[in-house]
Amino acid sequence: MKNKTSRDLSFRPSSFAVWSRRDLMRTIGLAAALASTAFPIYAQTQQQKISKSEAKYQDKPNGNQRCQMCQHFQAPNQCELVEGGISPNGWCQHFKAKNT
């Protein structure tokens, strides 16, 4: 004989409409907990930028090579690799010409 206080979990309809409020809140809480743990992992996988001195950055072009012609340049004055603002007419050792 089954105890009246225990719940029979053998049959669980898949529709949200028949879920109890407790089950719904538990599911939402679990989803939120999983999402909050995934964000720091994602943030750690992002590439960290290097300093201007490490990149040997200069505010003037190197011949025909300048930041605005580089694949890493992000208008108006950012770089994917180098931290801080840069000049579109600057240059660093990580210059890689855009495919045109």
Residue pairs with C-beta under 8 A, 6 or more apart in sequence:
2 8
16 24
19 27
47 80
47 81
49 79
49 80
49 81
49 82
49 83
50 81
50 82
50 83
51 82
51 83
52 82
52 83
52 84
52 86
52 92
55 81
55 82
55 92
55 93
55 94
56 92
56 93
57 82
57 86
57 90
57 91
57 92
58 90
58 91
58 92
59 87
59 89
59 90
60 89
60 90
60 91
61 89
61 90
61 91
62 91
62 95
65 91
65 95
65 97
66 88
66 89
66 90
66 91
67 73
67 79
67 86
67 87
67 88
67 89
67 90
67 91
67 92
67 95
68 75
68 88
68 89
69 97
69 98
70 79
70 94
70 95
70 96
70 97
70 98
71 96
71 97
71 98
71 99
72 79
72 80
72 81
72 82
72 94
72 96
73 79
73 86
73 88
74 80
75 88
76 88
77 85
77 86
77 87
77 88
78 85
78 86
79 86
79 92
81 92
81 94
82 92
82 94
